[in-house]
Amino acid sequence: MLCKVPEVTLFFWIIKILCTTIGETAADFLNTNLNLGLTGTTLVMGAVLAAILVVQFRSRRYVPVVYWLAVMLISVVGTLITDNMTDNFGISLWASSGIFSVALAATFVAWYASEKTLSIHSIFTFKREVFYWLAVLFTFALGTATGDLVAEKLALGYWPSALIFGGIIALVAFAHAFLRLGAVLAFWIAYILTRPLGASIGDFLSQPKDAAGLNLGTLITSAIFLILIGAVIIYLTTTHRDQIQAASTV
């Protein structure tokens, strides 16, 4: 069977960051502009995500539009989960960051204990795909919590936060290329960090100027990034440049 997830290329990271930005701005737009509220928005987007994941799991190969739509929706739902914990249940960002760190670590431990690998090049069974999407969900929730913690609670601002997270990702890439940091570990660290990077970029573009943003608004920012995501998905669908042709056992 073909692997159910894309190859990790430059296009992977570009569209991943675009999806994380959408996760931040779309969640804010649905919650605030459409007046659905946190609970209503979470229920609606959770149901849409569940439907897309059914399509993803039923597919026998990687389909770019389905896969990336699932990632984008998980980005929205992950943001909403963290926001609900903070706003509706009064759980601090420090605590939620710790909770999601433990949840993500437990997912990786269970995944490795069951499958003896955390490689995304071997996502071709139902069990491995379940572990994969659980890990993706927790990375988005954790990234949201840590991003909000750095940008807002520590008052560093959106653009400085984006530079900080971008710099850490660059260090991870350097460590992988020159210091023998394992490919699987480097991938998941970068995957976590792209969430607060994308969220910081989204907040910087959408938030008002008195909040250190560019005041584009959540609707315009979301529309811009949706167009960019669509363009990349069309390119990948037609070129197949991100398809893993055979499942690997490592």
N, C-alpha and C positions, 0 to 999 in steps of 0.2 A: 504494500500500500504506500501511497505517497504521503509525505509528511503533511500535517494539517495546518502548519504555521509557516510564515515566510522565512526566507534566508535573511540573515542579518547583513544588510548592505547599508550604504549611505542613505538610500531611499527609505529603508526601515526606520532609521533614526529621524529623518526629516519628517516623515508622516507621523511617527510616534509623538514628536514634540507638538506638531500641529493638532493632533487629537487631544493631547493633554491641555492645550490652550482652550480648545472647544469645551472640554470638560468643565473648566472653570467658568468661562463666560456664559455658556448655555445654561448651566445650573443657576447662575445668578439671574439670567434673563427669565427663565421659567418661574423661578421662585418669586422674583420681585415684579418684573414688568407684566407678567400674566396673572399675578396675584394668586398663584396656586398654593403658595406657602410651602414650607419645607416638607411637611408630611404629605401633602397632596402631590407635590413634585416627585418625591421619593417613590410613592406608590405607582404613579404613572410611568416614570422612567424605569422603575424596577420591572414592571410588566412588559414594557417594550424590550428591555434587555433580555428577559427570559425568553421571549419569542424569537429574538435573533439568535440566542445561544442554541435554541432547539434546531434552527436551520444550520448553524455551524456544526453541531454535533452530528446531524444527519448527513452532512456532506462527507464524501469519501476522499476529498482532496482539498487543498488550499484554494479558496476562492477569494481574491483580494477584496471585493466590495463587501462580502459577508464578514470576513475576518476583521477588516478595519472598522466596519460599522459596529461590530461587537466591542472592539477596543474603545472606540469613541463613546459608546454608551456606558461601558464600565468606568470610563473616566468621569462621566457625569454622575453615575451612581456612587462611585467612590468618594467624590466630592460631597455629595449629599449625605452619605453616611457620617462622614466626619463632622459636617455642619450640624447634623441632627444631634450628635453626641455633645457638641459644644453648646448649641443654642437651646435645645429642648431638654437635655438631661444635665446640663451644667458640668460636663466633664472637661477638665482643662486640656489644652493642647499638649501639655507635657504628658499627661496621663494617656491621652488617646495615641500619642506617638509611641509610648511604651506598649500599650495594648496591641497596636497593629504590628509593632516589631516582633512581639512574642508570637502573634498569630502567623506572621509570615515565616518566622523561624520554624514554628511547629509544622507548617505546611511543607517546608523544604525537608525537614527531618522525616516526616511521614512519606514524602515523595521518594526520597533516596532509599529509605528502608524498604519500600515496596518495589521500586524499579531499579535500584542501584545506579541511577544516573539522574542528573538534573538538566541534561542537554536538551535544547529545544529542537535539535535535529532528529529526534526520535519520538516526536509526538504523533503517533499513528495508532494508538489504542485508546479506548474509552477512558480507562483509568488514568493514563498519563495526561489526557486532555483535561480531565477534571482537576487534577493537581495543577496543571498549567494555568487554567483560568482562575482557580482559587488564588494562586500566587499573584497573578496579574491584578486581581481585585484588591488584594491586600497591599500591593505596591502602590496602587493609586490612592488608597485611603491613607497609607502611611505618608506618601509624598504630599498629599493635601495637608495633613496635620503638621508635618515638619516645615512645609513651605509657609503656611500661615503663622507658625511659631516664629520663624526667622523674620518674615516680612512685617508682621503686625505686632506680635507680642514683644519681640526684641527691637521693634521700631527701626529696622534697617532700611525699610522702603522696598518698593517693588523692583526697580532697576538694579540697585546694588545686590539684592537677593538673587536676581537672575545671573548677574556676573559671578557671584559666589558659587552658585550651583553649577554654572557653566565651567568655571575654573576647576571645580572638583571632578567633573566629568572628564575634563582634559587630563587631569592627573591620573585618573583611572586608565584612560586610553594609553598614556605614556607608560604606566606601570605594566600594562598588558604587553605593550610592544617591546619594552626594553628591560623590564625587571622581572619578567616571567610570571606575572600575575595570571592565574588560570583563566581561560577563556570563559568558562561558565560563571565563575565568581565575578569577573569583570563585567560580564553581560548584565547580571542581575543587579549589581551595584549601580551601573549606568541606567538601567531600566527604572530603578527607584528614583534616582536623582533627576531624570528627565521630567518627572511629574511636577515637582516644585519649580523647575526651570520653566516649563510651559505655562504653569499657573501664574508665575511672576510676570512673564511676558504678557499674558492675557490681562492681568490686573493693571499693568502699566499702560496698556493701550486703552482699556475700557473705563477705568476709574476717572473721576473728575480731577481737575487740576489741583484743587485744594487738598486732594489726597495723594498728590505726587504722580498723577496719571496724565494721559493725553486726552482724556474725555471723549473718546470715540464712541463710547457706549457699548453695552453688551451685545446689542443687535448687530451693529455694523461690524464689530470685531468678530463675532461669530460667523457672520456672512462671509467676511474676507477669508477666514480660515477654512470654512466649508468649501469655498471655491477652490482654494489651494489643495485641499485634501482630495476633492473630486478630480482635479487635474492629474495629481500623482497616481491615483487609483486607475484612471483611464490609461495612463502611460504603462503602469505595471501590468495591467490586464492584457494590453496589446503586445507587450514585449516579453512577458514572462521572465523578467530579469531577476525576480525575487523568489522563484520557485525552487524548492529543494526536490530534486528529481528522484531521489531514493532515500528511504528511511535509514538512518544510521543508528548503530547500537551504542555509540559513545557520546 
